[in-house]
Amino acid sequence: MNLFDPFAQRSLTLRNRLVVRPMREYSATDGVPNDWHLVHLGSRAVGGAALVIAEASAVSAQGRISPQDTGLWNQPRWRRGSRSPASSRRTARSPA
């Protein structure tokens, strides 16, 4: 077994075994991820990690751990105001 060998689990096949775990970034504004998230997580994908797991997101503003948590309650603003991780998929060395 090698770190750069493909890894398969059920219907998921990763190009290698490099996985970035979720990190608590505490840098969202009103639940919306910003450029920090795009650059931070995108750089891991571009760097060759086969799987990048974004941080936890609160379901409601009242359920946040901190005021800077990402959140699902603000989806309309999230879609309008932030760039999607899809841009990382377009430039990643490994499939995102």
Gaussian input, Z-matrix of N, CA and C with variables (Angstrom, degrees):
# hf/3-21g

backbone

0 1
 N
 C     1     B1
 C     2     B2     1     A1
 N     3     B3     2     A2     1     D1
 C     4     B4     3     A3     2     D2
 C     5     B5     4     A4     3     D3
 N     6     B6     5     A5     4     D4
 C     7     B7     6     A6     5     D5
 C     8     B8     7     A7     6     D6
 N     9     B9     8     A8     7     D7
 C    10    B10     9     A9     8     D8
 C    11    B11    10    A10     9     D9
 N    12    B12    11    A11    10    D10
 C    13    B13    12    A12    11    D11
 C    14    B14    13    A13    12    D12
 N    15    B15    14    A14    13    D13
 C    16    B16    15    A15    14    D14
 C    17    B17    16    A16    15    D15
 N    18    B18    17    A17    16    D16
 C    19    B19    18    A18    17    D17
 C    20    B20    19    A19    18    D18
 N    21    B21    20    A20    19    D19
 C    22    B22    21    A21    20    D20
 C    23    B23    22    A22    21    D21
 N    24    B24    23    A23    22    D22
 C    25    B25    24    A24    23    D23
 C    26    B26    25    A25    24    D24
 N    27    B27    26    A26    25    D25
 C    28    B28    27    A27    26    D26
 C    29    B29    28    A28    27    D27
 N    30    B30    29    A29    28    D28
 C    31    B31    30    A30    29    D29
 C    32    B32    31    A31    30    D30
 N    33    B33    32    A32    31    D31
 C    34    B34    33    A33    32    D32
 C    35    B35    34    A34    33    D33
 N    36    B36    35    A35    34    D34
 C    37    B37    36    A36    35    D35
 C    38    B38    37    A37    36    D36
 N    39    B39    38    A38    37    D37
 C    40    B40    39    A39    38    D38
 C    41    B41    40    A40    39    D39
 N    42    B42    41    A41    40    D40
 C    43    B43    42    A42    41    D41
 C    44    B44    43    A43    42    D42
 N    45    B45    44    A44    43    D43
 C    46    B46    45    A45    44    D44
 C    47    B47    46    A46    45    D45
 N    48    B48    47    A47    46    D46
 C    49    B49    48    A48    47    D47
 C    50    B50    49    A49    48    D48
 N    51    B51    50    A50    49    D49
 C    52    B52    51    A51    50    D50
 C    53    B53    52    A52    51    D51
 N    54    B54    53    A53    52    D52
 C    55    B55    54    A54    53    D53
 C    56    B56    55    A55    54    D54
 N    57    B57    56    A56    55    D55
 C    58    B58    57    A57    56    D56
 C    59    B59    58    A58    57    D57
 N    60    B60    59    A59    58    D58
 C    61    B61    60    A60    59    D59
 C    62    B62    61    A61    60    D60
 N    63    B63    62    A62    61    D61
 C    64    B64    63    A63    62    D62
 C    65    B65    64    A64    63    D63
 N    66    B66    65    A65    64    D64
 C    67    B67    66    A66    65    D65
 C    68    B68    67    A67    66    D66
 N    69    B69    68    A68    67    D67
 C    70    B70    69    A69    68    D68
 C    71    B71    70    A70    69    D69
 N    72    B72    71    A71    70    D70
 C    73    B73    72    A72    71    D71
 C    74    B74    73    A73    72    D72
 N    75    B75    74    A74    73    D73
 C    76    B76    75    A75    74    D74
 C    77    B77    76    A76    75    D75
 N    78    B78    77    A77    76    D76
 C    79    B79    78    A78    77    D77
 C    80    B80    79    A79    78    D78
 N    81    B81    80    A80    79    D79
 C    82    B82    81    A81    80    D80
 C    83    B83    82    A82    81    D81
 N    84    B84    83    A83    82    D82
 C    85    B85    84    A84    83    D83
 C    86    B86    85    A85    84    D84
 N    87    B87    86    A86    85    D85
 C    88    B88    87    A87    86    D86
 C    89    B89    88    A88    87    D87
 N    90    B90    89    A89    88    D88
 C    91    B91    90    A90    89    D89
 C    92    B92    91    A91    90    D90
 N    93    B93    92    A92    91    D91
 C    94    B94    93    A93    92    D92
 C    95    B95    94    A94    93    D93
 N    96    B96    95    A95    94    D94
 C    97    B97    96    A96    95    D95
 C    98    B98    97    A97    96    D96
 N    99    B99    98    A98    97    D97
 C   100   B100    99    A99    98    D98
 C   101   B101   100   A100    99    D99
 N   102   B102   101   A101   100   D100
 C   103   B103   102   A102   101   D101
 C   104   B104   103   A103   102   D102
 N   105   B105   104   A104   103   D103
 C   106   B106   105   A105   104   D104
 C   107   B107   106   A106   105   D105
 N   108   B108   107   A107   106   D106
 C   109   B109   108   A108   107   D107
 C   110   B110   109   A109   108   D108
 N   111   B111   110   A110   109   D109
 C   112   B112   111   A111   110   D110
 C   113   B113   112   A112   111   D111
 N   114   B114   113   A113   112   D112
 C   115   B115   114   A114   113   D113
 C   116   B116   115   A115   114   D114
 N   117   B117   116   A116   115   D115
 C   118   B118   117   A117   116   D116
 C   119   B119   118   A118   117   D117
 N   120   B120   119   A119   118   D118
 C   121   B121   120   A120   119   D119
 C   122   B122   121   A121   120   D120
 N   123   B123   122   A122   121   D121
 C   124   B124   123   A123   122   D122
 C   125   B125   124   A124   123   D123
 N   126   B126   125   A125   124   D124
 C   127   B127   126   A126   125   D125
 C   128   B128   127   A127   126   D126
 N   129   B129   128   A128   127   D127
 C   130   B130   129   A129   128   D128
 C   131   B131   130   A130   129   D129
 N   132   B132   131   A131   130   D130
 C   133   B133   132   A132   131   D131
 C   134   B134   133   A133   132   D132
 N   135   B135   134   A134   133   D133
 C   136   B136   135   A135   134   D134
 C   137   B137   136   A136   135   D135
 N   138   B138   137   A137   136   D136
 C   139   B139   138   A138   137   D137
 C   140   B140   139   A139   138   D138
 N   141   B141   140   A140   139   D139
 C   142   B142   141   A141   140   D140
 C   143   B143   142   A142   141   D141
 N   144   B144   143   A143   142   D142
 C   145   B145   144   A144   143   D143
 C   146   B146   145   A145   144   D144
 N   147   B147   146   A146   145   D145
 C   148   B148   147   A147   146   D146
 C   149   B149   148   A148   147   D147
 N   150   B150   149   A149   148   D148
 C   151   B151   150   A150   149   D149
 C   152   B152   151   A151   150   D150
 N   153   B153   152   A152   151   D151
 C   154   B154   153   A153   152   D152
 C   155   B155   154   A154   153   D153
 N   156   B156   155   A155   154   D154
 C   157   B157   156   A156   155   D155
 C   158   B158   157   A157   156   D156
 N   159   B159   158   A158   157   D157
 C   160   B160   159   A159   158   D158
 C   161   B161   160   A160   159   D159
 N   162   B162   161   A161   160   D160
 C   163   B163   162   A162   161   D161
 C   164   B164   163   A163   162   D162
 N   165   B165   164   A164   163   D163
 C   166   B166   165   A165   164   D164
 C   167   B167   166   A166   165   D165
 N   168   B168   167   A167   166   D166
 C   169   B169   168   A168   167   D167
 C   170   B170   169   A169   168   D168
 N   171   B171   170   A170   169   D169
 C   172   B172   171   A171   170   D170
 C   173   B173   172   A172   171   D171
 N   174   B174   173   A173   172   D172
 C   175   B175   174   A174   173   D173
 C   176   B176   175   A175   174   D174
 N   177   B177   176   A176   175   D175
 C   178   B178   177   A177   176   D176
 C   179   B179   178   A178   177   D177
 N   180   B180   179   A179   178   D178
 C   181   B181   180   A180   179   D179
 C   182   B182   181   A181   180   D180
 N   183   B183   182   A182   181   D181
 C   184   B184   183   A183   182   D182
 C   185   B185   184   A184   183   D183
 N   186   B186   185   A185   184   D184
 C   187   B187   186   A186   185   D185
 C   188   B188   187   A187   186   D186
 N   189   B189   188   A188   187   D187
 C   190   B190   189   A189   188   D188
 C   191   B191   190   A190   189   D189
 N   192   B192   191   A191   190   D190
 C   193   B193   192   A192   191   D191
 C   194   B194   193   A193   192   D192
 N   195   B195   194   A194   193   D193
 C   196   B196   195   A195   194   D194
 C   197   B197   196   A196   195   D195
 N   198   B198   197   A197   196   D196
 C   199   B199   198   A198   197   D197
 C   200   B200   199   A199   198   D198
 N   201   B201   200   A200   199   D199
 C   202   B202   201   A201   200   D200
 C   203   B203   202   A202   201   D201
 N   204   B204   203   A203   202   D202
 C   205   B205   204   A204   203   D203
 C   206   B206   205   A205   204   D204
 N   207   B207   206   A206   205   D205
 C   208   B208   207   A207   206   D206
 C   209   B209   208   A208   207   D207
 N   210   B210   209   A209   208   D208
 C   211   B211   210   A210   209   D209
 C   212   B212   211   A211   210   D210
 N   213   B213   212   A212   211   D211
 C   214   B214   213   A213   212   D212
 C   215   B215   214   A214   213   D213
 N   216   B216   215   A215   214   D214
 C   217   B217   216   A216   215   D215
 C   218   B218   217   A217   216   D216
 N   219   B219   218   A218   217   D217
 C   220   B220   219   A219   218   D218
 C   221   B221   220   A220   219   D219
 N   222   B222   221   A221   220   D220
 C   223   B223   222   A222   221   D221
 C   224   B224   223   A223   222   D222
 N   225   B225   224   A224   223   D223
 C   226   B226   225   A225   224   D224
 C   227   B227   226   A226   225   D225
 N   228   B228   227   A227   226   D226
 C   229   B229   228   A228   227   D227
 C   230   B230   229   A229   228   D228
 N   231   B231   230   A230   229   D229
 C   232   B232   231   A231   230   D230
 C   233   B233   232   A232   231   D231
 N   234   B234   233   A233   232   D232
 C   235   B235   234   A234   233   D233
 C   236   B236   235   A235   234   D234
 N   237   B237   236   A236   235   D235
 C   238   B238   237   A237   236   D236
 C   239   B239   238   A238   237   D237
 N   240   B240   239   A239   238   D238
 C   241   B241   240   A240   239   D239
 C   242   B242   241   A241   240   D240
 N   243   B243   242   A242   241   D241
 C   244   B244   243   A243   242   D242
 C   245   B245   244   A244   243   D243
 N   246   B246   245   A245   244   D244
 C   247   B247   246   A246   245   D245
 C   248   B248   247   A247   246   D246
 N   249   B249   248   A248   247   D247
 C   250   B250   249   A249   248   D248
 C   251   B251   250   A250   249   D249
 N   252   B252   251   A251   250   D250
 C   253   B253   252   A252   251   D251
 C   254   B254   253   A253   252   D252
 N   255   B255   254   A254   253   D253
 C   256   B256   255   A255   254   D254
 C   257   B257   256   A256   255   D255
 N   258   B258   257   A257   256   D256
 C   259   B259   258   A258   257   D257
 C   260   B260   259   A259   258   D258
 N   261   B261   260   A260   259   D259
 C   262   B262   261   A261   260   D260
 C   263   B263   262   A262   261   D261
 N   264   B264   263   A263   262   D262
 C   265   B265   264   A264   263   D263
 C   266   B266   265   A265   264   D264
 N   267   B267   266   A266   265   D265
 C   268   B268   267   A267   266   D266
 C   269   B269   268   A268   267   D267
 N   270   B270   269   A269   268   D268
 C   271   B271   270   A270   269   D269
 C   272   B272   271   A271   270   D270
 N   273   B273   272   A272   271   D271
 C   274   B274   273   A273   272   D272
 C   275   B275   274   A274   273   D273
 N   276   B276   275   A275   274   D274
 C   277   B277   276   A276   275   D275
 C   278   B278   277   A277   276   D276
 N   279   B279   278   A278   277   D277
 C   280   B280   279   A279   278   D278
 C   281   B281   280   A280   279   D279
 N   282   B282   281   A281   280   D280
 C   283   B283   282   A282   281   D281
 C   284   B284   283   A283   282   D282
 N   285   B285   284   A284   283   D283
 C   286   B286   285   A285   284   D284
 C   287   B287   286   A286   285   D285

   B1=1.4540
   B2=1.5302
   B3=1.3258
   B4=1.4523
   B5=1.5266
   B6=1.3219
   B7=1.4608
   B8=1.5293
   B9=1.3074
   B10=1.4590
   B11=1.5278
   B12=1.3207
   B13=1.4623
   B14=1.5222
   B15=1.3106
   B16=1.4720
   B17=1.5329
   B18=1.3245
   B19=1.4661
   B20=1.5191
   B21=1.3215
   B22=1.4717
   B23=1.5188
   B24=1.3208
   B25=1.4652
   B26=1.5201
   B27=1.3021
   B28=1.4683
   B29=1.5268
   B30=1.3388
   B31=1.4622
   B32=1.5334
   B33=1.3286
   B34=1.4615
   B35=1.5281
   B36=1.3082
   B37=1.4641
   B38=1.5207
   B39=1.3278
   B40=1.4541
   B41=1.5200
   B42=1.3090
   B43=1.4566
   B44=1.5265
   B45=1.3429
   B46=1.4630
   B47=1.5246
   B48=1.3121
   B49=1.4643
   B50=1.5273
   B51=1.3228
   B52=1.4623
   B53=1.5234
   B54=1.3373
   B55=1.4632
   B56=1.5253
   B57=1.3301
   B58=1.4619
   B59=1.5205
   B60=1.3013
   B61=1.4662
   B62=1.5289
   B63=1.3263
   B64=1.4658
   B65=1.5339
   B66=1.3057
   B67=1.4652
   B68=1.5197
   B69=1.2903
   B70=1.4620
   B71=1.5268
   B72=1.3084
   B73=1.4538
   B74=1.5291
   B75=1.3256
   B76=1.4713
   B77=1.5298
   B78=1.3241
   B79=1.4632
   B80=1.5239
   B81=1.3259
   B82=1.4680
   B83=1.5277
   B84=1.3228
   B85=1.4626
   B86=1.5197
   B87=1.3254
   B88=1.4623
   B89=1.5362
   B90=1.3281
   B91=1.4540
   B92=1.5180
   B93=1.3312
   B94=1.4655
   B95=1.5330
   B96=1.3356
   B97=1.4624
   B98=1.5257
   B99=1.3142
   B100=1.4642
   B101=1.5296
   B102=1.3129
   B103=1.4611
   B104=1.5263
   B105=1.3377
   B106=1.4704
   B107=1.5206
   B108=1.3185
   B109=1.4599
   B110=1.5229
   B111=1.3201
   B112=1.4550
   B113=1.5315
   B114=1.3234
   B115=1.4623
   B116=1.5283
   B117=1.3134
   B118=1.4633
   B119=1.5315
   B120=1.3131
   B121=1.4639
   B122=1.5265
   B123=1.3328
   B124=1.4604
   B125=1.5146
   B126=1.3348
   B127=1.4619
   B128=1.5232
   B129=1.3209
   B130=1.4757
   B131=1.5254
   B132=1.3182
   B133=1.4671
   B134=1.5277
   B135=1.3150
   B136=1.4591
   B137=1.5296
   B138=1.3380
   B139=1.4561
   B140=1.5132
   B141=1.3290
   B142=1.4526
   B143=1.5118
   B144=1.3305
   B145=1.4693
   B146=1.5253
   B147=1.3073
   B148=1.4627
   B149=1.5260
   B150=1.3171
   B151=1.4638
   B152=1.5179
   B153=1.3220
   B154=1.4570
   B155=1.5255
   B156=1.3285
   B157=1.4614
   B158=1.5209
   B159=1.3289
   B160=1.4650
   B161=1.5235
   B162=1.3230
   B163=1.4559
   B164=1.5246
   B165=1.3003
   B166=1.4581
   B167=1.5279
   B168=1.3089
   B169=1.4574
   B170=1.5191
   B171=1.3184
   B172=1.4579
   B173=1.5239
   B174=1.3120
   B175=1.4633
   B176=1.5331
   B177=1.3234
   B178=1.4602
   B179=1.5175
   B180=1.3274
   B181=1.4624
   B182=1.5286
   B183=1.3167
   B184=1.4659
   B185=1.5252
   B186=1.3186
   B187=1.4592
   B188=1.5165
   B189=1.3180
   B190=1.4692
   B191=1.5191
   B192=1.3240
   B193=1.4587
   B194=1.5260
   B195=1.3371
   B196=1.4647
   B197=1.5295
   B198=1.3258
   B199=1.4681
   B200=1.5288
   B201=1.3331
   B202=1.4611
   B203=1.5319
   B204=1.3329
   B205=1.4675
   B206=1.5217
   B207=1.3369
   B208=1.4564
   B209=1.5171
   B210=1.3298
   B211=1.4548
   B212=1.5045
   B213=1.3079
   B214=1.4586
   B215=1.5240
   B216=1.3187
   B217=1.4583
   B218=1.5256
   B219=1.2992
   B220=1.4553
   B221=1.5311
   B222=1.3157
   B223=1.4618
   B224=1.5328
   B225=1.3418
   B226=1.4757
   B227=1.5222
   B228=1.3231
   B229=1.4637
   B230=1.5161
   B231=1.3170
   B232=1.4528
   B233=1.5354
   B234=1.3162
   B235=1.4679
   B236=1.5217
   B237=1.3507
   B238=1.4721
   B239=1.5208
   B240=1.3348
   B241=1.4594
   B242=1.5031
   B243=1.3069
   B244=1.4581
   B245=1.5131
   B246=1.3067
   B247=1.4603
   B248=1.5125
   B249=1.2784
   B250=1.4523
   B251=1.5161
   B252=1.3486
   B253=1.4648
   B254=1.5225
   B255=1.3259
   B256=1.4621
   B257=1.5209
   B258=1.3337
   B259=1.4601
   B260=1.5187
   B261=1.3329
   B262=1.4609
   B263=1.5150
   B264=1.3224
   B265=1.4572
   B266=1.5200
   B267=1.3190
   B268=1.4733
   B269=1.5277
   B270=1.3353
   B271=1.4502
   B272=1.5283
   B273=1.3132
   B274=1.4676
   B275=1.5205
   B276=1.3309
   B277=1.4581
   B278=1.5081
   B279=1.3194
   B280=1.4527
   B281=1.5199
   B282=1.3342
   B283=1.4610
   B284=1.5208
   B285=1.3210
   B286=1.4705
   B287=1.5049
   A1=108.50
   A2=115.31
   A3=122.71
   A4=108.66
   A5=116.83
   A6=122.13
   A7=112.37
   A8=116.87
   A9=120.90
   A10=113.15
   A11=117.30
   A12=121.19
   A13=109.39
   A14=118.03
   A15=120.21
   A16=110.82
   A17=114.45
   A18=120.95
   A19=108.21
   A20=116.70
   A21=120.97
   A22=109.67
   A23=115.09
   A24=122.40
   A25=106.72
   A26=116.87
   A27=122.89
   A28=110.39
   A29=118.13
   A30=119.89
   A31=113.26
   A32=117.88
   A33=122.15
   A34=109.85
   A35=116.35
   A36=120.82
   A37=108.09
   A38=116.25
   A39=121.99
   A40=109.14
   A41=115.54
   A42=121.12
   A43=112.63
   A44=116.24
   A45=122.08
   A46=107.74
   A47=117.85
   A48=121.93
   A49=112.93
   A50=117.15
   A51=121.44
   A52=109.18
   A53=115.79
   A54=122.32
   A55=108.37
   A56=116.27
   A57=121.74
   A58=107.25
   A59=115.72
   A60=121.03
   A61=110.81
   A62=117.32
   A63=119.50
   A64=110.42
   A65=115.64
   A66=121.30
   A67=108.83
   A68=116.65
   A69=121.37
   A70=107.30
   A71=117.88
   A72=121.97
   A73=112.98
   A74=117.84
   A75=122.00
   A76=111.68
   A77=116.79
   A78=118.20
   A79=113.29
   A80=118.18
   A81=121.10
   A82=109.96
   A83=115.49
   A84=121.17
   A85=107.74
   A86=116.71
   A87=122.47
   A88=111.36
   A89=115.69
   A90=121.13
   A91=115.01
   A92=117.07
   A93=121.09
   A94=110.61
   A95=117.87
   A96=119.72
   A97=110.13
   A98=115.91
   A99=119.63
   A100=110.82
   A101=116.64
   A102=120.81
   A103=112.30
   A104=117.08
   A105=119.66
   A106=109.85
   A107=117.71
   A108=121.48
   A109=110.88
   A110=116.64
   A111=121.73
   A112=110.67
   A113=116.56
   A114=120.85
   A115=110.66
   A116=117.07
   A117=121.44
   A118=111.56
   A119=117.22
   A120=120.14
   A121=111.16
   A122=116.48
   A123=119.74
   A124=112.56
   A125=117.12
   A126=119.45
   A127=111.13
   A128=116.78
   A129=119.61
   A130=110.29
   A131=116.30
   A132=120.03
   A133=110.64
   A134=116.52
   A135=120.63
   A136=110.29
   A137=116.57
   A138=121.42
   A139=114.29
   A140=117.76
   A141=119.99
   A142=116.22
   A143=118.72
   A144=119.47
   A145=108.96
   A146=116.40
   A147=120.77
   A148=111.55
   A149=116.97
   A150=121.24
   A151=108.55
   A152=116.63
   A153=122.44
   A154=106.87
   A155=116.07
   A156=121.22
   A157=108.30
   A158=116.43
   A159=121.01
   A160=109.93
   A161=115.76
   A162=120.43
   A163=112.34
   A164=115.18
   A165=121.27
   A166=109.77
   A167=116.04
   A168=121.54
   A169=109.08
   A170=116.06
   A171=120.88
   A172=110.16
   A173=116.78
   A174=121.84
   A175=110.20
   A176=116.26
   A177=120.36
   A178=109.14
   A179=116.51
   A180=120.49
   A181=110.82
   A182=116.80
   A183=120.86
   A184=111.83
   A185=118.34
   A186=122.06
   A187=114.29
   A188=117.46
   A189=120.46
   A190=111.65
   A191=115.89
   A192=121.51
   A193=108.89
   A194=116.23
   A195=121.31
   A196=108.20
   A197=117.78
   A198=120.20
   A199=113.53
   A200=117.61
   A201=120.83
   A202=113.27
   A203=118.35
   A204=121.25
   A205=110.92
   A206=115.96
   A207=119.06
   A208=108.11
   A209=116.62
   A210=118.87
   A211=113.82
   A212=114.52
   A213=121.57
   A214=112.51
   A215=118.08
   A216=121.56
   A217=111.92
   A218=117.47
   A219=121.03
   A220=110.90
   A221=117.88
   A222=122.24
   A223=114.57
   A224=119.79
   A225=117.98
   A226=112.37
   A227=117.87
   A228=120.47
   A229=109.95
   A230=117.45
   A231=122.48
   A232=109.56
   A233=116.59
   A234=120.42
   A235=112.01
   A236=116.42
   A237=120.03
   A238=112.13
   A239=116.51
   A240=119.06
   A241=117.72
   A242=119.11
   A243=118.07
   A244=111.28
   A245=114.38
   A246=119.45
   A247=109.00
   A248=115.46
   A249=122.60
   A250=112.04
   A251=116.89
   A252=119.66
   A253=112.18
   A254=117.81
   A255=120.44
   A256=110.75
   A257=117.83
   A258=119.14
   A259=110.57
   A260=117.83
   A261=120.85
   A262=110.50
   A263=116.85
   A264=120.32
   A265=111.23
   A266=115.70
   A267=118.73
   A268=111.62
   A269=118.77
   A270=120.86
   A271=113.69
   A272=118.87
   A273=121.60
   A274=111.63
   A275=114.87
   A276=120.13
   A277=110.76
   A278=115.48
   A279=121.08
   A280=108.40
   A281=118.29
   A282=119.01
   A283=110.66
   A284=116.80
   A285=120.58
   A286=109.74
   D1=129.93
   D2=-178.16
   D3=-123.43
   D4=146.64
   D5=-179.86
   D6=-56.85
   D7=-29.49
   D8=-176.16
   D9=-98.69
   D10=6.26
   D11=174.31
   D12=-75.51
   D13=148.45
   D14=174.57
   D15=-60.76
   D16=153.36
   D17=178.85
   D18=-127.80
   D19=128.09
   D20=179.84
   D21=-121.02
   D22=135.71
   D23=176.09
   D24=-142.39
   D25=110.45
   D26=-175.15
   D27=53.85
   D28=-120.23
   D29=-176.73
   D30=-90.99
   D31=1.33
   D32=-179.11
   D33=-100.26
   D34=127.31
   D35=173.71
   D36=-124.93
   D37=121.09
   D38=178.58
   D39=-98.83
   D40=146.24
   D41=-178.37
   D42=-65.26
   D43=-32.23
   D44=176.48
   D45=-148.08
   D46=-173.39
   D47=-176.30
   D48=-102.44
   D49=16.51
   D50=178.89
   D51=-85.36
   D52=115.48
   D53=-178.25
   D54=-127.61
   D55=131.04
   D56=176.53
   D57=-98.80
   D58=119.37
   D59=-177.63
   D60=-74.52
   D61=162.37
   D62=177.93
   D63=-65.14
   D64=140.50
   D65=178.45
   D66=-123.01
   D67=145.60
   D68=177.08
   D69=-86.09
   D70=103.17
   D71=-175.31
   D72=-88.96
   D73=-30.24
   D74=179.17
   D75=50.42
   D76=49.13
   D77=-178.94
   D78=-136.39
   D79=15.14
   D80=177.69
   D81=-80.85
   D82=157.38
   D83=175.73
   D84=-114.63
   D85=118.21
   D86=-179.24
   D87=54.18
   D88=36.68
   D89=176.40
   D90=86.04
   D91=-4.68
   D92=-174.76
   D93=-98.15
   D94=125.77
   D95=175.00
   D96=-62.74
   D97=152.26
   D98=-177.57
   D99=-125.28
   D100=-165.95
   D101=-177.94
   D102=-59.62
   D103=-32.04
   D104=177.53
   D105=-56.19
   D106=-47.89
   D107=-179.36
   D108=-61.69
   D109=-44.35
   D110=-179.03
   D111=-60.62
   D112=-48.00
   D113=-177.64
   D114=-70.49
   D115=-45.93
   D116=-176.17
   D117=-63.71
   D118=-53.59
   D119=-178.29
   D120=-75.00
   D121=-36.71
   D122=179.05
   D123=-63.37
   D124=-36.48
   D125=-179.97
   D126=-66.51
   D127=-30.83
   D128=176.73
   D129=-68.99
   D130=-39.57
   D131=179.03
   D132=-68.17
   D133=-43.83
   D134=179.12
   D135=-65.56
   D136=-31.86
   D137=179.72
   D138=-70.80
   D139=-9.19
   D140=174.42
   D141=114.58
   D142=-0.29
   D143=176.59
   D144=-63.12
   D145=134.13
   D146=-178.10
   D147=-75.08
   D148=-28.95
   D149=-178.10
   D150=-140.85
   D151=126.95
   D152=176.52
   D153=-119.99
   D154=119.08
   D155=-178.52
   D156=-100.51
   D157=120.08
   D158=179.71
   D159=-71.33
   D160=164.33
   D161=-178.03
   D162=-67.89
   D163=164.33
   D164=178.12
   D165=-62.91
   D166=149.15
   D167=178.30
   D168=-124.09
   D169=134.24
   D170=178.95
   D171=-73.96
   D172=144.06
   D173=179.23
   D174=-76.39
   D175=-35.61
   D176=178.12
   D177=-133.60
   D178=158.68
   D179=179.09
   D180=-60.51
   D181=-33.33
   D182=-179.65
   D183=-71.76
   D184=-19.17
   D185=-177.38
   D186=-93.79
   D187=6.36
   D188=-178.59
   D189=-70.38
   D190=151.61
   D191=172.46
   D192=-80.08
   D193=-37.41
   D194=176.87
   D195=-139.78
   D196=161.62
   D197=178.62
   D198=-64.20
   D199=-15.02
   D200=-178.32
   D201=-100.31
   D202=12.88
   D203=177.27
   D204=-71.10
   D205=150.39
   D206=170.28
   D207=-72.11
   D208=155.98
   D209=-176.03
   D210=-148.21
   D211=149.25
   D212=178.38
   D213=-86.26
   D214=-14.80
   D215=-175.97
   D216=-70.41
   D217=-16.94
   D218=-173.71
   D219=-113.57
   D220=40.56
   D221=-176.38
   D222=-57.10
   D223=-44.51
   D224=-179.68
   D225=-58.23
   D226=-43.96
   D227=179.60
   D228=-70.17
   D229=-36.11
   D230=179.96
   D231=-59.68
   D232=-46.20
   D233=-179.59
   D234=-64.79
   D235=-37.59
   D236=-178.46
   D237=-77.84
   D238=-36.45
   D239=-167.20
   D240=-103.14
   D241=-1.60
   D242=-179.07
   D243=-133.83
   D244=154.84
   D245=176.66
   D246=-84.64
   D247=148.26
   D248=-174.82
   D249=-83.36
   D250=151.00
   D251=172.81
   D252=-61.81
   D253=-8.96
   D254=178.39
   D255=-59.15
   D256=-28.93
   D257=178.08
   D258=-64.79
   D259=-32.12
   D260=174.87
   D261=-66.87
   D262=-37.74
   D263=179.14
   D264=-61.60
   D265=-35.75
   D266=-177.69
   D267=-70.94
   D268=-26.49
   D269=-175.90
   D270=-111.01
   D271=-4.99
   D272=-175.38
   D273=-68.30
   D274=145.62
   D275=174.68
   D276=-72.01
   D277=-31.43
   D278=177.65
   D279=-111.61
   D280=150.49
   D281=178.36
   D282=-60.00
   D283=133.61
   D284=179.45
   D285=-89.94

